Amino acid sequence: MHILAIGNSFSQDATRYLHGIARKAGEKLTVVNLYIGGCSLERHYRNMLSGERVYELQVNGQRSGFSVSLQEALLNRSWDVITLQQASPSSPKYSTYQPYLQELSAYVRRLCPKAKQMIHQTWAYEKDSEKLNTLMGYSDPAQMTADIMAAYEQAAADIGAAAVIPSGELFAKMLENGIETVHRDTFHARLGVGRYALGLLWFGVLTGKSVEADAFDDFDEPVTATERAIAIQSVVQVLKK
């Protein structure tokens, strides 16, 4: 299976361990992330028009050292799944998605007609953080999560996406299940359990396989047995929903 994420640092977080999780499960999965920090749908659209080599190519969770254009990446191989997402600060506001999402989706469909398009749902910021309260104007992460879910649901409907990868719902569920924090800097995912849970979720959505017996353990920072158990439990609950 070949996966292309047209994203930013949030798709970088989500795909860091995906290849390794799949390999441990006996699945052949290649994931490529097109990385520009904070990249919005509008910027992806402008990159589409310019054809500039402005994306850092990340392959199977690792930096490749190569820069590519959007067109080059799309034509690089026969993709099975291509994901789209909005930049995190704009994710709750659907007015920021269009017309860029529709144009990008049409472009992807022209160049990769056999690929399934999926929407990668981003997540809310940490409770009581300046980004949540001051930048976004929320008093609680649950409010931001609700707006994100609604916006991405509309995005998926508008482009006829095959699925939404519910990363925002997952992080909310992990906090509910007892993980103290899912963030490393109030907005990006923790390098251990945060990225691990995201990778499990992507694996589950993409393959339809169970994650309950996952044995991946090559983390960038330690993940305790309790954290692993909560991550798996949370992914299972979100996938069932």
N, C-alpha and C positions, 0 to 999 in steps of 0.2 A: 504494500500500500504506500502511495506517495502523497504526502500532505504538504501544501504550501500555505503559510500564514502571511497574509498581507497586513502587517500590524505595526507594533512598536515594542516598548519595553514590557508591556503587559503580555503580549504573545511570546516574548522572550522568556518571561517567568513561566508561562504555561507550557512551553515546549522544552524547557531545559532537560527534564528527565524522561520525556515521552519515549524517545528511541530506546533508552535503557530499560524502561518498564516493559515495553513491547518485547524486547529481546529476551528478558527474563521469562516472559510468558510464552516464548517460542514463536512470536509473531515477527515477520519481516516488515518493518515500517521505517520509512525514511521521512523525516520532517525537515522542511526548510522554512526558516523565518526571515522575512524581509524586514530589516531593522532600521528604523530611524526613531530616535527617542522622541516621545510625545507626538508622533505623527498622527494627524487627523485625517478624516476622510477627504476633506477639501485638499489637503496637501498631497495625499495619494492621487487624487484626481489630477492635480496640476503636474505631478510627476508623470502620470499617464500621458498627458498632452506633450510634455517636453521631451520625453524619452531619455532623460539624463540618467547616468549611472550614479544614483545617489543612495542606493540601499546597501547596507552592509549585509552580506550573505552569511547567514548562520545555518549550519547543517548539523542535524542531530544534536542540537544543544551546544554546539561549539562554534566559535568564530572561525571563518574560513580565510579571512584576510582579503577577500575579493569584494569588489563593488559592482553592482549590476543595475540595469534599468528594470522597470516593471515588465516591459515587453520581453526582455531577455529571460527573465525568471519564468514567465508564463509559458514561453516556448521551449524551455530547457528540457522538459520531459513530459510524459503523459501523466498529468496529475489526476488522482482519484478524488481528492477533496481540496478545496481552496476556501480559506476562511477570511472573512472581512470583519472589521470592528471599527468603532469610533475611538477617538482619543479620550482618555479617562475623564478630564474635566468637562468635556462636552457630552459625555454619554447619557446623562439624564435628560438632555434637551433634544427632542427629536427634530426640532426645526434646524439644527446644525447638520443633520445627516444628508439632507436633500438639497440640491439635485445630485450631489456627489456620489452617494451610494448607488443610485439607480444607474448613473453613467458608468461607474466602475464595474458594477455587476454585468451590464451589457457588454462591456469591453472584455471582461473575463469570459463571458459566454461565447463571444465571437472567436477568441483565440483558443479556448479550452472547452469546446462544446460538450465533451464527455464528463467533465469534472462536476461533482456535486458541490454546490456552494453552501457553506454553513456560516452562521453568525456566531462570533465569539463575544459573549456577554462579559463585560468588565465588572469590577467590584467597587464597593463603597470604601471610603477612607476610614481611618481609625477613629474610634470614639474620642471625643473631646480634643481632637487635633485641630490645629489652626486651618489646615486644608479643608477639613469637613465643615467647621463652624464659620470661618471667616471667608475663605475662598468660595465655598459652595453654598453657604447659607443654611446648612442643615444643623439641627440640634441633636440628631440621632442618626447613626448609620442606617438604621432600618428605613428611614425616609428616603435616603439616597438610593438604597437597594431597590425600593419599590419603583422609583422613577426610572432607574436603569432597566429593570425588568420590563416595564411597560414600553420603553423606547426600543429595546432590542426585539421585543415581540412584534412591534409594528414594522421594524426594519426587516425582519424575517418574512413577514407577510408581504411586504411590498416587493421583494425580489424573488419570492417563491423559494426561499431557502429550504434545504433538506432538513435542517435541524438548527437549534440554538444550543451552543455549548454553555451551560449555565454556571459559569465560574463565580459570578456574583452571588447567586443563590447558595453555592457551595460554601463560600467563605462565611456567609451569614449562618449557615447550618453548623459549621465548625465552631463558631463562637457560642452558639446555642448549646452545643454538645460539650463545651468545657475547655476548648483551647483558649488560652489566655489572650493571645494575639496572633493574627495571621499575617501581620505586616512587619516589615523590617525598618521602615522609615516613615510610617503612618500611611503609606499608599502603595508601595510595591510589596510583592509577596515575600514572606520570609524565605531565606535561601534553603532551609531544610523542609520543614513540614508544609509550608505554604506552597512551594513549588512542587513538592511531592504530591500533594492532594490534587493540584491542578493537572499534573501529568496523568494521574489515575483517572480523573474525570474525562479528560480528552481520550484516553485509551478506551474507556468504557463506552463513550458516545461513538467513537469511530469504528470500533470493532464489534460492539454488542456483547463482548465477553465479560465474564465476572471479574471483579477486582478483589474479591474477598480473600484469596489465597496469595496475594501479591508478595513477591520475595525480593523486590529491588532494594538495594541497600547502599548504593554508591552516591552518597549525599555530599553536598558542599559544606554543610554544617550538620552537627549531630541531630538525629531525630530519636526521641525516646520511644520506648515501647508503648507508653500511654499515648503519645502523640500519634504514632503510627496507627494504633487501634482506632482513635477518634477520627483520623483522616479517612481511613477505610470505611468506617461506619457512616461518616457523613456523605462520602461519595455514593455509597450504596443507597442511602436514603434519597439523595437528590436524583439519582438515576431511576429509582422506582417511581418517583413523582412524575 
